[in-house]
Amino acid sequence: MLLAIDVGNTQTVFGLFDDDRIAEQFRVGTDRAHTADELAIMLRAFVDLQSLDGIVLSSTVPQLIREYETFAERWAGTDLLVLGPGVATGIPIRYDDPREVGPDRIANAVAARERHGAPAIVVDFGTSTNFDIVSAAGEYIGGVLAPGIEISMDALFARAARLLKVPFEAPANVIGKTTTQGLQSGLVYGFAGQVDGIVDRIKDELEAPNAPVIATGGLAGLIAPHSRTITTTDPELTLHGLRLVWEKNA
């Protein structure tokens, strides 16, 4: 069994692979203060550590990498592959400084090319909303970074004393009759419009009007149904990208 771990700034997603199939998937809040021993206690609730043949990790939180390395060595007794500079991915990275590209973005590009073909556009709804592009030649050629949904809403609530947090769900109508409905409309249709505007420009620049647009990330299911340009939702995209990188380096 292979354990794929995608550590984001807000949440961490775990996928337990049986060959190329995800047997189990679970999501927890990312705690930057977690030690290797605390990680072991948490993961024992979900995974039989002795059944693991390997662990592959993508982390946007640098201080947690060492803790996962210690966890893999001390508690799981298995190899750990950390996706980063020097790791073979099988995809050329056409970026001015490849070291600047987040490992989750590379994993998304690898999986998008494998699962959806090239060219392709990935929209990852995480702490930030990331747009990552795979060219027709199968190369990672860059992307767009925008503030994420939760960050944007938290900033609004923090600055507007009379506004209360609202459930992240789509309202029945665009024109809200209450403050809650108005906020939900701005959240859902505002971000859907942002996605469509950016994707249209990417397709023009890429000269690929029919490129598939793949949504992933925790809030993809909220925005994708209201987007004109998103063609499919793949919530397991990043985990499959990590699996493919593991297989490339095995």
C-alpha positions in Angstrom: 0.0 0.0 0.0 1.2 3.5 -0.8 0.2 6.5 1.3 0.1 9.8 -0.6 0.0 12.9 1.5 -0.8 16.4 0.2 -0.1 19.0 2.9 -1.7 22.3 2.2 -1.6 25.5 4.2 -5.2 24.9 5.5 -5.9 21.2 5.1 -4.0 18.0 4.6 -5.4 15.2 2.3 -4.3 11.6 2.7 -4.9 8.9 0.0 -4.2 5.2 0.6 -3.5 3.5 -2.7 -4.0 -0.2 -3.6 -2.0 -0.3 -6.9 -3.5 2.6 -8.9 -6.8 2.7 -7.0 -7.5 4.9 -3.9 -8.8 2.5 -1.3 -9.2 5.2 1.4 -9.2 9.0 1.4 -9.4 11.4 4.4 -8.9 15.1 5.1 -7.7 16.9 8.3 -6.8 20.4 9.2 -3.1 21.2 8.8 -1.4 21.9 12.1 2.1 23.4 11.6 3.0 22.4 15.2 2.5 18.7 14.8 5.4 16.5 15.7 6.3 13.2 14.1 4.8 11.4 17.2 1.6 13.3 17.0 1.3 12.5 13.3 1.7 8.8 14.1 -1.0 9.0 16.7 -3.4 10.7 14.2 -2.6 8.4 11.3 -3.0 5.2 13.3 -6.7 6.0 13.5 -6.9 5.8 9.7 -4.1 3.5 8.5 -2.4 0.3 9.4 1.1 1.7 9.4 2.7 -1.8 9.1 0.9 -2.3 5.8 2.6 0.6 4.1 5.1 0.0 1.3 5.9 3.6 0.9 4.9 7.2 1.5 5.0 10.1 -1.0 4.6 13.6 0.2 3.8 17.1 -1.2 4.0 19.8 1.4 3.6 23.6 1.1 4.5 23.8 4.8 8.3 23.4 5.0 8.6 22.8 8.7 6.4 19.7 8.5 8.6 17.9 6.0 11.1 16.9 8.6 8.4 15.7 10.9 7.0 13.4 8.2 10.5 12.2 7.5 10.9 11.2 11.1 7.4 9.7 11.2 8.2 7.5 8.1 11.4 6.3 9.6 10.4 5.8 13.2 6.7 4.8 13.1 6.0 3.5 9.6 9.4 2.0 8.9 9.1 2.7 5.2 10.6 4.9 2.5 9.4 8.5 2.1 9.6 10.4 -1.2 9.2 14.2 -0.9 8.2 15.8 -4.1 10.6 18.7 -4.7 13.6 19.9 -6.7 15.7 17.0 -8.0 12.8 14.5 -8.0 11.9 12.9 -11.4 8.4 13.8 -12.4 8.3 12.9 -16.1 7.0 16.3 -17.0 9.3 19.1 -18.3 8.9 22.3 -16.2 9.1 25.4 -18.4 9.3 28.0 -15.6 11.9 30.7 -15.1 12.9 29.1 -11.7 11.3 25.6 -11.3 12.1 25.7 -7.6 9.4 28.3 -7.2 6.6 26.0 -8.3 4.7 24.4 -5.5 4.9 20.6 -5.4 1.1 20.3 -5.4 1.0 22.2 -8.6 3.5 19.9 -10.2 1.5 16.9 -9.0 -1.7 18.3 -10.5 0.0 18.9 -13.9 1.4 15.3 -13.9 -2.0 13.8 -13.1 -3.8 16.1 -15.5 -1.6 15.0 -18.4 -2.0 11.3 -17.5 -5.7 11.3 -16.7 -7.1 14.0 -19.0 -4.6 14.5 -21.8 -2.7 17.5 -23.1 -3.2 20.4 -23.3 -5.0 20.9 -20.1 -5.9 23.5 -17.5 -6.2 22.7 -13.8 -8.1 24.9 -11.4 -7.2 24.0 -7.8 -9.5 25.5 -5.1 -7.3 25.6 -2.0 -5.9 28.3 0.2 -5.2 30.1 -3.0 -7.0 29.4 -6.3 -4.3 28.0 -8.6 -4.5 27.7 -12.4 -1.9 25.4 -13.8 -1.3 24.8 -17.5 0.0 21.8 -19.4 0.9 22.5 -23.1 0.0 20.4 -26.1 3.5 19.1 -25.9 2.9 17.8 -22.4 5.0 20.4 -20.6 4.2 22.4 -17.5 4.4 26.0 -18.7 3.1 28.1 -15.8 -0.1 29.3 -14.3 -2.0 31.9 -12.4 -2.3 32.4 -8.6 -5.4 34.1 -7.1 -6.7 34.6 -3.5 -8.6 31.5 -2.4 -12.3 31.4 -1.5 -11.9 31.0 2.2 -9.2 33.6 2.5 -11.2 36.2 0.6 -14.3 35.6 2.7 -12.3 35.7 5.9 -10.8 39.0 4.9 -14.3 40.4 4.1 -15.7 39.3 7.5 -12.7 40.7 9.4 -13.1 44.2 7.8 -16.9 44.4 7.8 -18.1 44.4 11.4 -21.8 43.9 10.5 -21.2 40.9 8.3 -21.4 37.4 9.8 -19.9 34.2 8.3 -22.3 32.3 6.1 -22.4 28.6 5.0 -20.5 27.9 1.8 -23.4 27.0 -0.4 -25.0 28.2 -3.6 -28.1 30.4 -3.1 -31.3 29.7 -5.2 -30.9 33.0 -7.1 -28.2 35.4 -8.0 -30.1 38.4 -6.6 -30.0 37.9 -2.9 -33.0 38.9 -0.7 -31.0 38.7 2.5 -27.5 39.5 3.5 -26.7 35.8 3.7 -28.0 35.2 0.2 -26.1 38.2 -1.1 -22.8 37.0 0.4 -23.4 33.4 -0.9 -24.2 34.8 -4.4 -21.0 36.9 -4.4 -19.0 33.9 -3.1 -20.3 31.3 -5.7 -21.0 33.3 -8.8 -18.2 35.8 -8.2 -15.5 33.0 -8.1 -17.2 31.2 -10.9 -16.9 34.3 -13.0 -13.3 34.8 -12.0 -12.5 31.3 -13.1 -14.3 31.8 -16.5 -12.5 35.1 -17.1 -9.1 33.7 -16.4 -9.6 30.4 -18.3 -10.8 32.3 -21.4 -7.6 34.3 -21.4 -5.5 31.2 -20.9 -7.2 29.4 -23.8 -6.6 32.4 -26.0 -2.9 32.6 -25.1 -2.5 28.8 -25.3 -4.4 28.7 -28.7 -6.3 25.7 -27.3 -10.0 26.6 -27.2 -11.0 22.9 -26.5 -8.5 22.2 -23.8 -10.2 20.4 -20.8 -10.5 22.4 -17.6 -10.2 20.2 -14.5 -11.4 21.5 -11.1 -9.9 20.0 -8.0 -9.5 21.0 -4.3 -11.8 21.1 -1.3 -14.3 23.7 -2.7 -14.2 22.5 -6.4 -17.6 20.9 -6.0 -19.1 24.3 -4.9 -17.9 26.4 -7.8 -17.6 24.0 -10.7 -21.4 23.5 -11.3 -21.7 27.3 -11.8 -18.7 27.7 -14.1 -19.1 27.9 -17.9 -15.5 26.8 -18.6 -14.9 23.9 -16.1 -15.4 20.6 -18.0 -14.8 18.1 -15.2 -14.1 17.8 -11.5 -11.4 15.4 -10.3 -11.1 15.6 -6.5 -8.4 12.9 -6.5 -6.1 14.7 -9.0 -3.3 15.7 -6.6 -3.1 12.3 -4.9 -2.9 10.5 -8.3 -0.2 12.9 -9.3 1.8 12.0 -6.2 1.2 8.3 -7.0 2.5 8.8 -10.6 5.6 10.6 -9.2 6.2 7.7 -6.8 6.0 5.2 -9.6 8.4 7.2 -11.7 11.0 7.1 -8.9 10.3 3.6 -7.6 
